[in-house]
Amino acid sequence: MLAYIARRIALALPALFGLVVLTFILSRVIPGDPAATLAGDAATPAQIADIRARYGLDRPIMEQAWVHMRQVLSGDLGNSIFSGRPVSEDIARRLPATLELTFVALLLATCLGIPLGLLAALNHNGPIDHLVRVLSVGGLAMASFWLAIMLQLQFSMEWDLLPLRGRMDVPLGLPPRVTGFLLIDSLLAGRGDMFVDAARHLVLPAVTLALPGLATIARFTRSGVLEALQKDYVLYARAAGYGRFRLATIYVLRNAITVTVTQIGLLFGALISGAVAIEAVFDWPGLGTYAVQAILSADYKALLAVTLVVGVIYAAVNVLVDVAQALIDPRVALQ
């Protein structure tokens, strides 16, 4: 197993290297001058040239690429052109908000999607199956930003049940920062009121973000269970008198869920990227809003850093998914 894990990590490193190179090249070919954006509309050519020299934008492209690669390898992501602070500090402050939202959304999608897919497969072509299929298609087809606005209008503005935006009510403040996850930090501080408030702020953005993932997980679970139900060992177990639900939950689901686990790993990366629109609608102070700000201000250092961090997280999650697959089905590691 350790050799399998080492092999999967080794395969992820070239992908991360390619990501760094590709994002750097793209940051240089897109239109716009970061120095002119930072200087402002009233800046003189001399001021723009001074800013360009200060941030090394006047150097040859290969020299800039080498400096950037050396900084990344040393853990230095540079300073933000917009805020003037180290990019690593900005990301460390905002990343927990995005991860908390993504983890909660993925947990909702997994805990609801797998049972729905299992029920749909056990009631193949029945009313439950048709309902799950309709919900799956609707969940994939629905625009997340439109759903977010509709949920805000109904649950926040019409019924006044849930907060409209943000992570926490201003009067309560924030719990002492330990992990950056408000739910965990609130519990560590012994503040039940803060935990409840943080959970209420999470409901709408997490549900909005989870819906496409829920639909995907339900579809793949249903397909995997239907395929596994046709195997010989299932027919034998039925003949031996095993109940259908017990057979499906104890024996079939473990063999059918391998593809679903892969999709969960892929969904994690998709949810982080999808969080950009959700964070913008709900004013969520995470990595998505930081990336949008970096794009609008041509802050290429921040944009490169955000892309790299998301890539590292995505690669790490995929390694964990491969390990989980190997634990569920040892044949995966042997292959």
Phi and psi restraints in degrees (value plus and minus 20) as a CYANA .aco file:
   2 LEU   PHI     -83.0   -43.0
   2 LEU   PSI     -58.5   -18.5
   3 ALA   PHI     -85.1   -45.1
   3 ALA   PSI     -58.1   -18.1
   4 TYR   PHI     -84.6   -44.6
   4 TYR   PSI     -62.6   -22.6
   5 ILE   PHI     -84.1   -44.1
   5 ILE   PSI     -64.3   -24.3
   6 ALA   PHI     -81.5   -41.5
   6 ALA   PSI     -58.4   -18.4
   7 ARG   PHI     -86.1   -46.1
   7 ARG   PSI     -60.2   -20.2
   8 ARG   PHI     -87.7   -47.7
   8 ARG   PSI     -57.1   -17.1
   9 ILE   PHI     -86.9   -46.9
   9 ILE   PSI     -61.1   -21.1
  10 ALA   PHI     -83.0   -43.0
  10 ALA   PSI     -54.8   -14.8
  11 LEU   PHI     -91.7   -51.7
  11 LEU   PSI     -45.3    -5.3
  12 ALA   PHI     -99.0   -59.0
  12 ALA   PSI     -45.6    -5.6
  13 LEU   PHI     -84.2   -44.2
  13 LEU   PSI     -65.5   -25.5
  14 PRO   PHI     -81.0   -41.0
  14 PRO   PSI     -54.1   -14.1
  15 ALA   PHI     -84.9   -44.9
  15 ALA   PSI     -60.3   -20.3
  16 LEU   PHI     -87.1   -47.1
  16 LEU   PSI     -59.4   -19.4
  17 PHE   PHI     -81.8   -41.8
  17 PHE   PSI     -64.7   -24.7
  18 GLY   PHI     -82.8   -42.8
  18 GLY   PSI     -55.3   -15.3
  19 LEU   PHI     -83.8   -43.8
  19 LEU   PSI     -63.8   -23.8
  20 VAL   PHI     -81.7   -41.7
  20 VAL   PSI     -65.6   -25.6
  21 VAL   PHI     -85.7   -45.7
  21 VAL   PSI     -65.6   -25.6
  22 LEU   PHI     -84.9   -44.9
  22 LEU   PSI     -64.6   -24.6
  23 THR   PHI     -85.6   -45.6
  23 THR   PSI     -55.3   -15.3
  24 PHE   PHI     -85.4   -45.4
  24 PHE   PSI     -62.6   -22.6
  25 ILE   PHI     -83.8   -43.8
  25 ILE   PSI     -64.0   -24.0
  26 LEU   PHI     -84.1   -44.1
  26 LEU   PSI     -54.3   -14.3
  27 SER   PHI     -87.6   -47.6
  27 SER   PSI     -38.6     1.4
  28 ARG   PHI    -115.3   -75.3
  28 ARG   PSI     -40.9    -0.9
  29 VAL   PHI    -116.8   -76.8
  29 VAL   PSI     -36.2     3.8
  30 ILE   PHI     -92.4   -52.4
  30 ILE   PSI     129.8   169.8
  31 PRO   PHI     -85.3   -45.3
  31 PRO   PSI     132.7   172.7
  32 GLY   PHI      97.8   137.8
  32 GLY   PSI     127.7   167.7
  33 ASP   PHI    -139.9   -99.9
  33 ASP   PSI      89.3   129.3
  34 PRO   PHI     -77.7   -37.7
  34 PRO   PSI     -56.2   -16.2
  35 ALA   PHI     -85.5   -45.5
  35 ALA   PSI     -62.5   -22.5
  36 ALA   PHI     -87.6   -47.6
  36 ALA   PSI     -57.1   -17.1
  37 THR   PHI     -84.9   -44.9
  37 THR   PSI     -62.3   -22.3
  38 LEU   PHI     -90.0   -50.0
  38 LEU   PSI     -55.6   -15.6
  39 ALA   PHI     -90.8   -50.8
  39 ALA   PSI     -51.7   -11.7
  40 GLY   PHI      79.1   119.1
  40 GLY   PSI     148.4   188.4
  41 ASP   PHI     -88.3   -48.3
  41 ASP   PSI     -49.0    -9.0
  42 ALA   PHI    -110.5   -70.5
  42 ALA   PSI     -13.5    26.5
  43 ALA   PHI     -93.5   -53.5
  43 ALA   PSI     128.1   168.1
  44 THR   PHI    -106.0   -66.0
  44 THR   PSI     141.2   181.2
  45 PRO   PHI     -76.7   -36.7
  45 PRO   PSI     -54.4   -14.4
  46 ALA   PHI     -86.0   -46.0
  46 ALA   PSI     -59.9   -19.9
  47 GLN   PHI     -86.3   -46.3
  47 GLN   PSI     -60.4   -20.4
  48 ILE   PHI     -83.9   -43.9
  48 ILE   PSI     -62.2   -22.2
  49 ALA   PHI     -83.8   -43.8
  49 ALA   PSI     -56.9   -16.9
  50 ASP   PHI     -85.0   -45.0
  50 ASP   PSI     -62.8   -22.8
  51 ILE   PHI     -85.7   -45.7
  51 ILE   PSI     -60.2   -20.2
  52 ARG   PHI     -81.9   -41.9
  52 ARG   PSI     -59.9   -19.9
  53 ALA   PHI     -90.8   -50.8
  53 ALA   PSI     -55.6   -15.6
  54 ARG   PHI     -84.7   -44.7
  54 ARG   PSI     -56.9   -16.9
  55 TYR   PHI    -118.4   -78.4
  55 TYR   PSI     -12.0    28.0
  56 GLY   PHI      54.8    94.8
  56 GLY   PSI      -2.4    37.6
  57 LEU   PHI     -97.9   -57.9
  57 LEU   PSI     -28.6    11.4
  58 ASP   PHI    -113.3   -73.3
  58 ASP   PSI     -21.3    18.7
  59 ARG   PHI    -100.6   -60.6
  59 ARG   PSI     141.2   181.2
  60 PRO   PHI     -78.2   -38.2
  60 PRO   PSI     129.6   169.6
  61 ILE   PHI     -81.5   -41.5
  61 ILE   PSI     -57.0   -17.0
  62 MET   PHI     -88.3   -48.3
  62 MET   PSI     -56.8   -16.8
  63 GLU   PHI     -86.9   -46.9
  63 GLU   PSI     -60.9   -20.9
  64 GLN   PHI     -82.3   -42.3
  64 GLN   PSI     -60.3   -20.3
  65 ALA   PHI     -83.4   -43.4
  65 ALA   PSI     -62.6   -22.6
  66 TRP   PHI     -85.2   -45.2
  66 TRP   PSI     -63.4   -23.4
  67 VAL   PHI     -82.0   -42.0
  67 VAL   PSI     -63.2   -23.2
  68 HIS   PHI     -83.8   -43.8
  68 HIS   PSI     -64.5   -24.5
  69 MET   PHI     -83.9   -43.9
  69 MET   PSI     -60.5   -20.5
  70 ARG   PHI     -85.4   -45.4
  70 ARG   PSI     -59.1   -19.1
  71 GLN   PHI     -85.3   -45.3
  71 GLN   PSI     -62.3   -22.3
  72 VAL   PHI     -82.5   -42.5
  72 VAL   PSI     -64.4   -24.4
  73 LEU   PHI     -85.3   -45.3
  73 LEU   PSI     -48.9    -8.9
  74 SER   PHI    -108.6   -68.6
  74 SER   PSI     -21.2    18.8
  75 GLY   PHI      65.7   105.7
  75 GLY   PSI     -14.1    25.9
  76 ASP   PHI    -115.7   -75.7
  76 ASP   PSI      91.8   131.8
  77 LEU   PHI    -113.3   -73.3
  77 LEU   PSI     -15.6    24.4
  78 GLY   PHI      64.4   104.4
  78 GLY   PSI    -199.2  -159.2
  79 ASN   PHI    -123.2   -83.2
  79 ASN   PSI     124.1   164.1
  80 SER   PHI     -91.5   -51.5
  80 SER   PSI     112.0   152.0
  81 ILE   PHI     -88.5   -48.5
  81 ILE   PSI     -51.7   -11.7
  82 PHE   PHI     -99.3   -59.3
  82 PHE   PSI     -69.6   -29.6
  83 SER   PHI    -113.7   -73.7
  83 SER   PSI     -42.1    -2.1
  84 GLY   PHI      60.2   100.2
  84 GLY   PSI     -24.5    15.5
  85 ARG   PHI    -111.5   -71.5
  85 ARG   PSI     140.8   180.8
  86 PRO   PHI     -77.8   -37.8
  86 PRO   PSI     114.9   154.9
  87 VAL   PHI     -80.9   -40.9
  87 VAL   PSI     -54.6   -14.6
  88 SER   PHI     -81.3   -41.3
  88 SER   PSI     -55.4   -15.4
  89 GLU   PHI     -87.8   -47.8
  89 GLU   PSI     -63.6   -23.6
  90 ASP   PHI     -81.2   -41.2
  90 ASP   PSI     -63.2   -23.2
  91 ILE   PHI     -88.7   -48.7
  91 ILE   PSI     -61.3   -21.3
  92 ALA   PHI     -81.9   -41.9
  92 ALA   PSI     -51.1   -11.1
  93 ARG   PHI     -97.7   -57.7
  93 ARG   PSI     -51.5   -11.5
  94 ARG   PHI    -119.9   -79.9
  94 ARG   PSI     -45.6    -5.6
  95 LEU   PHI     -79.4   -39.4
  95 LEU   PSI     -63.1   -23.1
  96 PRO   PHI     -77.4   -37.4
  96 PRO   PSI     -53.9   -13.9
  97 ALA   PHI     -84.0   -44.0
  97 ALA   PSI     -63.4   -23.4
  98 THR   PHI     -88.4   -48.4
  98 THR   PSI     -61.8   -21.8
  99 LEU   PHI     -85.6   -45.6
  99 LEU   PSI     -59.4   -19.4
 100 GLU   PHI     -82.2   -42.2
 100 GLU   PSI     -66.2   -26.2
 101 LEU   PHI     -82.7   -42.7
 101 LEU   PSI     -62.3   -22.3
 102 THR   PHI     -88.0   -48.0
 102 THR   PSI     -63.3   -23.3
 103 PHE   PHI     -83.9   -43.9
 103 PHE   PSI     -63.3   -23.3
 104 VAL   PHI     -84.4   -44.4
 104 VAL   PSI     -62.8   -22.8
 105 ALA   PHI     -83.7   -43.7
 105 ALA   PSI     -61.7   -21.7
 106 LEU   PHI     -87.5   -47.5
 106 LEU   PSI     -56.4   -16.4
 107 LEU   PHI     -84.6   -44.6
 107 LEU   PSI     -62.9   -22.9
 108 LEU   PHI     -82.2   -42.2
 108 LEU   PSI     -66.0   -26.0
 109 ALA   PHI     -82.8   -42.8
 109 ALA   PSI     -59.0   -19.0
 110 THR   PHI     -94.3   -54.3
 110 THR   PSI     -66.6   -26.6
 111 CYS   PHI     -87.3   -47.3
 111 CYS   PSI     -45.7    -5.7
 112 LEU   PHI    -117.8   -77.8
 112 LEU   PSI     -55.6   -15.6
 113 GLY   PHI     -89.3   -49.3
 113 GLY   PSI     -62.3   -22.3
 114 ILE   PHI     -85.9   -45.9
 114 ILE   PSI     -68.7   -28.7
 115 PRO   PHI     -81.0   -41.0
 115 PRO   PSI     -59.0   -19.0
 116 LEU   PHI     -84.1   -44.1
 116 LEU   PSI     -63.0   -23.0
 117 GLY   PHI     -84.2   -44.2
 117 GLY   PSI     -58.5   -18.5
 118 LEU   PHI     -85.8   -45.8
 118 LEU   PSI     -65.8   -25.8
 119 LEU   PHI     -82.2   -42.2
 119 LEU   PSI     -59.3   -19.3
 120 ALA   PHI     -83.9   -43.9
 120 ALA   PSI     -60.3   -20.3
 121 ALA   PHI     -89.0   -49.0
 121 ALA   PSI     -59.0   -19.0
 122 LEU   PHI     -90.9   -50.9
 122 LEU   PSI     -40.5    -0.5
 123 ASN   PHI    -136.3   -96.3
 123 ASN   PSI      29.6    69.6
 124 HIS   PHI     -75.2   -35.2
 124 HIS   PSI     107.4   147.4
 125 ASN   PHI      44.8    84.8
 125 ASN   PSI      -4.9    35.1
 126 GLY   PHI    -114.9   -74.9
 126 GLY   PSI    -198.8  -158.8
 127 PRO   PHI     -79.0   -39.0
 127 PRO   PSI     -61.4   -21.4
 128 ILE   PHI     -84.9   -44.9
 128 ILE   PSI     -60.9   -20.9
 129 ASP   PHI     -81.4   -41.4
 129 ASP   PSI     -66.4   -26.4
 130 HIS   PHI     -83.5   -43.5
 130 HIS   PSI     -59.7   -19.7
 131 LEU   PHI     -84.2   -44.2
 131 LEU   PSI     -64.8   -24.8
 132 VAL   PHI     -84.0   -44.0
 132 VAL   PSI     -58.4   -18.4
 133 ARG   PHI     -86.3   -46.3
 133 ARG   PSI     -60.3   -20.3
 134 VAL   PHI     -85.0   -45.0
 134 VAL   PSI     -64.0   -24.0
 135 LEU   PHI     -83.6   -43.6
 135 LEU   PSI     -56.5   -16.5
 136 SER   PHI     -85.7   -45.7
 136 SER   PSI     -66.7   -26.7
 137 VAL   PHI     -84.1   -44.1
 137 VAL   PSI     -62.7   -22.7
 138 GLY   PHI     -84.0   -44.0
 138 GLY   PSI     -59.6   -19.6
 139 GLY   PHI     -85.0   -45.0
 139 GLY   PSI     -55.4   -15.4
 140 LEU   PHI     -98.2   -58.2
 140 LEU   PSI     -51.1   -11.1
 141 ALA   PHI    -104.3   -64.3
 141 ALA   PSI     -42.2    -2.2
 142 MET   PHI     -96.9   -56.9
 142 MET   PSI     112.4   152.4
 143 ALA   PHI     -91.0   -51.0
 143 ALA   PSI     109.4   149.4
 144 SER   PHI     -84.1   -44.1
 144 SER   PSI     -60.9   -20.9
 145 PHE   PHI     -86.3   -46.3
 145 PHE   PSI     -54.4   -14.4
 146 TRP   PHI     -87.8   -47.8
 146 TRP   PSI     -63.8   -23.8
 147 LEU   PHI     -82.0   -42.0
 147 LEU   PSI     -60.2   -20.2
 148 ALA   PHI     -80.7   -40.7
 148 ALA   PSI     -63.9   -23.9
 149 ILE   PHI     -87.1   -47.1
 149 ILE   PSI     -60.4   -20.4
 150 MET   PHI     -83.8   -43.8
 150 MET   PSI     -61.2   -21.2
 151 LEU   PHI     -85.7   -45.7
 151 LEU   PSI     -58.1   -18.1
 152 GLN   PHI     -82.7   -42.7
 152 GLN   PSI     -65.8   -25.8
 153 LEU   PHI     -81.9   -41.9
 153 LEU   PSI     -60.9   -20.9
 154 GLN   PHI    -101.3   -61.3
 154 GLN   PSI     -74.1   -34.1
 155 PHE   PHI    -104.9   -64.9
 155 PHE   PSI     -45.1    -5.1
 156 SER   PHI    -120.5   -80.5
 156 SER   PSI     -68.1   -28.1
 157 MET   PHI    -110.4   -70.4
 157 MET   PSI     -56.3   -16.3
 158 GLU   PHI    -105.1   -65.1
 158 GLU   PSI     -71.2   -31.2
 159 TRP   PHI    -117.3   -77.3
 159 TRP   PSI     -35.8     4.2
 160 ASP   PHI      33.8    73.8
 160 ASP   PSI      25.6    65.6
 161 LEU   PHI    -117.0   -77.0
 161 LEU   PSI     -54.1   -14.1
 162 LEU   PHI    -150.4  -110.4
 162 LEU   PSI     134.2   174.2
 163 PRO   PHI     -82.7   -42.7
 163 PRO   PSI     131.1   171.1
 164 LEU   PHI     -99.1   -59.1
 164 LEU   PSI     -59.8   -19.8
 165 ARG   PHI    -178.6  -138.6
 165 ARG   PSI     151.6   191.6
 166 GLY   PHI      65.0   105.0
 166 GLY   PSI     158.2   198.2
 167 ARG   PHI    -124.0   -84.0
 167 ARG   PSI     -43.7    -3.7
 168 MET   PHI    -179.2  -139.2
 168 MET   PSI     126.2   166.2
 169 ASP   PHI     -84.5   -44.5
 169 ASP   PSI     118.1   158.1
 170 VAL   PHI     -79.9   -39.9
 170 VAL   PSI     -63.5   -23.5
 171 PRO   PHI     -79.9   -39.9
 171 PRO   PSI     -50.8   -10.8
 172 LEU   PHI     -94.3   -54.3
 172 LEU   PSI     -47.0    -7.0
 173 GLY   PHI      56.8    96.8
 173 GLY   PSI    -179.2  -139.2
 174 LEU   PHI    -143.3  -103.3
 174 LEU   PSI     126.2   166.2
 175 PRO   PHI     -89.6   -49.6
 175 PRO   PSI     140.9   180.9
 176 PRO   PHI     -74.5   -34.5
 176 PRO   PSI     111.0   151.0
 177 ARG   PHI     -95.1   -55.1
 177 ARG   PSI      97.3   137.3
 178 VAL   PHI    -138.7   -98.7
 178 VAL   PSI     -74.8   -34.8
 179 THR   PHI    -129.3   -89.3
 179 THR   PSI     -38.9     1.1
 180 GLY   PHI      69.6   109.6
 180 GLY   PSI     -34.0     6.0
 181 PHE   PHI    -106.8   -66.8
 181 PHE   PSI      94.5   134.5
 182 LEU   PHI     -83.0   -43.0
 182 LEU   PSI     -54.3   -14.3
 183 LEU   PHI     -83.4   -43.4
 183 LEU   PSI     -64.9   -24.9
 184 ILE   PHI     -92.1   -52.1
 184 ILE   PSI     -64.7   -24.7
 185 ASP   PHI     -83.5   -43.5
 185 ASP   PSI     -54.7   -14.7
 186 SER   PHI     -85.3   -45.3
 186 SER   PSI     -61.0   -21.0
 187 LEU   PHI     -87.4   -47.4
 187 LEU   PSI     -61.0   -21.0
 188 LEU   PHI     -83.2   -43.2
 188 LEU   PSI     -53.2   -13.2
 189 ALA   PHI    -103.3   -63.3
 189 ALA   PSI     -25.2    14.8
 190 GLY   PHI      51.1    91.1
 190 GLY   PSI       7.5    47.5
 191 ARG   PHI    -127.4   -87.4
 191 ARG   PSI      71.9   111.9
 192 GLY   PHI     -85.0   -45.0
 192 GLY   PSI     -52.1   -12.1
 193 ASP   PHI     -86.4   -46.4
 193 ASP   PSI     -58.3   -18.3
 194 MET   PHI     -88.4   -48.4
 194 MET   PSI     -57.7   -17.7
 195 PHE   PHI     -82.3   -42.3
 195 PHE   PSI     -65.9   -25.9
 196 VAL   PHI     -82.9   -42.9
 196 VAL   PSI     -62.5   -22.5
 197 ASP   PHI     -85.9   -45.9
 197 ASP   PSI     -62.3   -22.3
 198 ALA   PHI     -84.0   -44.0
 198 ALA   PSI     -59.5   -19.5
 199 ALA   PHI     -85.0   -45.0
 199 ALA   PSI     -59.7   -19.7
 200 ARG   PHI     -84.6   -44.6
 200 ARG   PSI     -58.1   -18.1
 201 HIS   PHI     -89.3   -49.3
 201 HIS   PSI     -44.8    -4.8
 202 LEU   PHI    -101.2   -61.2
 202 LEU   PSI     -42.4    -2.4
 203 VAL   PHI     -78.1   -38.1
 203 VAL   PSI     -77.8   -37.8
 204 LEU   PHI     -84.5   -44.5
 204 LEU   PSI     -70.4   -30.4
 205 PRO   PHI     -84.1   -44.1
 205 PRO   PSI     -55.9   -15.9
 206 ALA   PHI     -87.9   -47.9
 206 ALA   PSI     -62.2   -22.2
 207 VAL   PHI     -84.0   -44.0
 207 VAL   PSI     -62.8   -22.8
 208 THR   PHI     -81.6   -41.6
 208 THR   PSI     -64.0   -24.0
 209 LEU   PHI     -92.2   -52.2
 209 LEU   PSI     -50.3   -10.3
 210 ALA   PHI     -99.1   -59.1
 210 ALA   PSI     -43.7    -3.7
 211 LEU   PHI     -78.6   -38.6
 211 LEU   PSI     -69.2   -29.2
 212 PRO   PHI     -82.1   -42.1
 212 PRO   PSI     -58.9   -18.9
 213 GLY   PHI     -85.7   -45.7
 213 GLY   PSI     -58.9   -18.9
 214 LEU   PHI     -79.8   -39.8
 214 LEU   PSI     -64.5   -24.5
 215 ALA   PHI     -82.5   -42.5
 215 ALA   PSI     -61.7   -21.7
 216 THR   PHI     -86.1   -46.1
 216 THR   PSI     -66.0   -26.0
 217 ILE   PHI     -83.9   -43.9
 217 ILE   PSI     -60.4   -20.4
 218 ALA   PHI     -83.2   -43.2
 218 ALA   PSI     -61.2   -21.2
 219 ARG   PHI     -85.1   -45.1
 219 ARG   PSI     -66.8   -26.8
 220 PHE   PHI     -90.0   -50.0
 220 PHE   PSI     -56.0   -16.0
 221 THR   PHI     -84.6   -44.6
 221 THR   PSI     -65.3   -25.3
 222 ARG   PHI     -78.4   -38.4
 222 ARG   PSI     -66.9   -26.9
 223 SER   PHI     -83.1   -43.1
 223 SER   PSI     -63.3   -23.3
 224 GLY   PHI     -86.1   -46.1
 224 GLY   PSI     -60.5   -20.5
 225 VAL   PHI     -87.6   -47.6
 225 VAL   PSI     -61.5   -21.5
 226 LEU   PHI     -80.8   -40.8
 226 LEU   PSI     -59.8   -19.8
 227 GLU   PHI     -88.2   -48.2
 227 GLU   PSI     -62.4   -22.4
 228 ALA   PHI     -87.4   -47.4
 228 ALA   PSI     -51.2   -11.2
 229 LEU   PHI     -84.8   -44.8
 229 LEU   PSI     -36.6     3.4
 230 GLN   PHI    -111.3   -71.3
 230 GLN   PSI     -21.3    18.7
 231 LYS   PHI     -93.1   -53.1
 231 LYS   PSI     138.2   178.2
 232 ASP   PHI     -85.1   -45.1
 232 ASP   PSI     -58.5   -18.5
 233 TYR   PHI     -85.9   -45.9
 233 TYR   PSI     -47.8    -7.8
 234 VAL   PHI     -91.6   -51.6
 234 VAL   PSI     -62.3   -22.3
 235 LEU   PHI     -82.3   -42.3
 235 LEU   PSI     -58.0   -18.0
 236 TYR   PHI     -86.8   -46.8
 236 TYR   PSI     -62.7   -22.7
 237 ALA   PHI     -84.1   -44.1
 237 ALA   PSI     -57.5   -17.5
 238 ARG   PHI     -83.4   -43.4
 238 ARG   PSI     -62.8   -22.8
 239 ALA   PHI     -84.8   -44.8
 239 ALA   PSI     -48.0    -8.0
 240 ALA   PHI     -98.6   -58.6
 240 ALA   PSI     -27.1    12.9
 241 GLY   PHI      83.5   123.5
 241 GLY   PSI     -11.2    28.8
 242 TYR   PHI     -88.0   -48.0
 242 TYR   PSI     118.4   158.4
 243 GLY   PHI     -88.0   -48.0
 243 GLY   PSI     131.6   171.6
 244 ARG   PHI     -85.5   -45.5
 244 ARG   PSI     -63.0   -23.0
 245 PHE   PHI     -89.1   -49.1
 245 PHE   PSI     -63.1   -23.1
 246 ARG   PHI     -82.7   -42.7
 246 ARG   PSI     -61.6   -21.6
 247 LEU   PHI     -82.2   -42.2
 247 LEU   PSI     -62.1   -22.1
 248 ALA   PHI     -89.2   -49.2
 248 ALA   PSI     -62.4   -22.4
 249 THR   PHI     -96.4   -56.4
 249 THR   PSI     -52.1   -12.1
 250 ILE   PHI    -112.3   -72.3
 250 ILE   PSI     -61.4   -21.4
 251 TYR   PHI    -129.7   -89.7
 251 TYR   PSI     -66.7   -26.7
 252 VAL   PHI     -91.4   -51.4
 252 VAL   PSI     -63.6   -23.6
 253 LEU   PHI     -81.1   -41.1
 253 LEU   PSI     -57.5   -17.5
 254 ARG   PHI     -83.7   -43.7
 254 ARG   PSI     -58.7   -18.7
 255 ASN   PHI     -99.7   -59.7
 255 ASN   PSI     -44.3    -4.3
 256 ALA   PHI    -110.4   -70.4
 256 ALA   PSI     -34.7     5.3
 257 ILE   PHI    -110.5   -70.5
 257 ILE   PSI     -21.9    18.1
 258 THR   PHI     -79.9   -39.9
 258 THR   PSI     -67.8   -27.8
 259 VAL   PHI     -85.4   -45.4
 259 VAL   PSI     -55.7   -15.7
 260 THR   PHI     -83.8   -43.8
 260 THR   PSI     -60.4   -20.4
 261 VAL   PHI     -81.1   -41.1
 261 VAL   PSI     -59.9   -19.9
 262 THR   PHI     -80.8   -40.8
 262 THR   PSI     -63.8   -23.8
 263 GLN   PHI     -85.0   -45.0
 263 GLN   PSI     -53.7   -13.7
 264 ILE   PHI     -82.7   -42.7
 264 ILE   PSI     -61.0   -21.0
 265 GLY   PHI     -83.7   -43.7
 265 GLY   PSI     -62.7   -22.7
 266 LEU   PHI     -86.3   -46.3
 266 LEU   PSI     -55.8   -15.8
 267 LEU   PHI     -85.3   -45.3
 267 LEU   PSI     -51.0   -11.0
 268 PHE   PHI     -80.2   -40.2
 268 PHE   PSI     -65.4   -25.4
 269 GLY   PHI     -85.0   -45.0
 269 GLY   PSI     -58.8   -18.8
 270 ALA   PHI     -86.0   -46.0
 270 ALA   PSI     -56.6   -16.6
 271 LEU   PHI     -88.4   -48.4
 271 LEU   PSI     -58.4   -18.4
 272 ILE   PHI     -83.5   -43.5
 272 ILE   PSI     -63.3   -23.3
 273 SER   PHI     -89.9   -49.9
 273 SER   PSI     -55.9   -15.9
 274 GLY   PHI     -91.2   -51.2
 274 GLY   PSI     -38.7     1.3
 275 ALA   PHI     -87.9   -47.9
 275 ALA   PSI     -36.0     4.0
 276 VAL   PHI     -79.2   -39.2
 276 VAL   PSI     -70.2   -30.2
 277 ALA   PHI     -88.4   -48.4
 277 ALA   PSI     -59.9   -19.9
 278 ILE   PHI     -84.9   -44.9
 278 ILE   PSI     -63.0   -23.0
 279 GLU   PHI     -84.6   -44.6
 279 GLU   PSI     -55.3   -15.3
 280 ALA   PHI     -86.3   -46.3
 280 ALA   PSI     -60.3   -20.3
 281 VAL   PHI     -90.6   -50.6
 281 VAL   PSI     -62.3   -22.3
 282 PHE   PHI    -114.6   -74.6
 282 PHE   PSI     -11.6    28.4
 283 ASP   PHI      32.6    72.6
 283 ASP   PSI      26.7    66.7
 284 TRP   PHI    -108.1   -68.1
 284 TRP   PSI     102.0   142.0
 285 PRO   PHI     -99.8   -59.8
 285 PRO   PSI      44.8    84.8
 286 GLY   PHI    -135.4   -95.4
 286 GLY   PSI    -181.6  -141.6
 287 LEU   PHI     -91.6   -51.6
 287 LEU   PSI     -48.2    -8.2
 288 GLY   PHI     -85.4   -45.4
 288 GLY   PSI     -66.8   -26.8
 289 THR   PHI     -85.6   -45.6
 289 THR   PSI     -53.3   -13.3
 290 TYR   PHI     -85.4   -45.4
 290 TYR   PSI     -60.3   -20.3
 291 ALA   PHI     -86.0   -46.0
 291 ALA   PSI     -62.3   -22.3
 292 VAL   PHI     -81.4   -41.4
 292 VAL   PSI     -63.4   -23.4
 293 GLN   PHI     -81.0   -41.0
 293 GLN   PSI     -60.2   -20.2
 294 ALA   PHI     -85.6   -45.6
 294 ALA   PSI     -58.1   -18.1
 295 ILE   PHI     -87.0   -47.0
 295 ILE   PSI     -65.6   -25.6
 296 LEU   PHI     -85.9   -45.9
 296 LEU   PSI     -51.9   -11.9
 297 SER   PHI    -118.1   -78.1
 297 SER   PSI     -11.9    28.1
 298 ALA   PHI      34.5    74.5
 298 ALA   PSI      16.7    56.7
 299 ASP   PHI    -105.2   -65.2
 299 ASP   PSI      63.8   103.8
 300 TYR   PHI     -87.7   -47.7
 300 TYR   PSI     -51.7   -11.7
 301 LYS   PHI     -81.9   -41.9
 301 LYS   PSI     -66.1   -26.1
 302 ALA   PHI     -85.0   -45.0
 302 ALA   PSI     -60.3   -20.3
 303 LEU   PHI     -86.0   -46.0
 303 LEU   PSI     -62.6   -22.6
 304 LEU   PHI     -83.3   -43.3
 304 LEU   PSI     -59.6   -19.6
 305 ALA   PHI     -87.3   -47.3
 305 ALA   PSI     -63.1   -23.1
 306 VAL   PHI     -81.5   -41.5
 306 VAL   PSI     -64.2   -24.2
 307 THR   PHI     -81.7   -41.7
 307 THR   PSI     -62.4   -22.4
 308 LEU   PHI     -85.4   -45.4
 308 LEU   PSI     -64.0   -24.0
 309 VAL   PHI     -83.1   -43.1
 309 VAL   PSI     -64.2   -24.2
 310 VAL   PHI     -83.4   -43.4
 310 VAL   PSI     -59.7   -19.7
 311 GLY   PHI     -82.9   -42.9
 311 GLY   PSI     -62.0   -22.0
 312 VAL   PHI     -84.1   -44.1
 312 VAL   PSI     -64.0   -24.0
 313 ILE   PHI     -82.6   -42.6
 313 ILE   PSI     -63.9   -23.9
 314 TYR   PHI     -82.1   -42.1
 314 TYR   PSI     -62.9   -22.9
 315 ALA   PHI     -85.1   -45.1
 315 ALA   PSI     -62.2   -22.2
 316 ALA   PHI     -83.3   -43.3
 316 ALA   PSI     -62.4   -22.4
 317 VAL   PHI     -84.4   -44.4
 317 VAL   PSI     -59.2   -19.2
 318 ASN   PHI     -86.8   -46.8
 318 ASN   PSI     -55.8   -15.8
 319 VAL   PHI     -83.2   -43.2
 319 VAL   PSI     -64.1   -24.1
 320 LEU   PHI     -82.6   -42.6
 320 LEU   PSI     -57.6   -17.6
 321 VAL   PHI     -85.5   -45.5
 321 VAL   PSI     -61.6   -21.6
 322 ASP   PHI     -81.8   -41.8
 322 ASP   PSI     -60.0   -20.0
 323 VAL   PHI     -85.1   -45.1
 323 VAL   PSI     -62.0   -22.0
 324 ALA   PHI     -82.5   -42.5
 324 ALA   PSI     -59.9   -19.9
 325 GLN   PHI     -82.2   -42.2
 325 GLN   PSI     -62.4   -22.4
 326 ALA   PHI     -85.0   -45.0
 326 ALA   PSI     -54.2   -14.2
 327 LEU   PHI     -90.8   -50.8
 327 LEU   PSI     -58.4   -18.4
 328 ILE   PHI     -90.6   -50.6
 328 ILE   PSI     -64.9   -24.9
 329 ASP   PHI    -149.7  -109.7
 329 ASP   PSI      77.8   117.8
 330 PRO   PHI     -78.2   -38.2
 330 PRO   PSI     -37.6     2.4
 331 ARG   PHI     -86.4   -46.4
 331 ARG   PSI     -44.3    -4.3
 332 VAL   PHI     -82.8   -42.8
 332 VAL   PSI     -64.6   -24.6
 333 ALA   PHI     -85.8   -45.8
 333 ALA   PSI     -56.4   -16.4
 334 LEU   PHI     -88.4   -48.4
 334 LEU   PSI     -52.8   -12.8
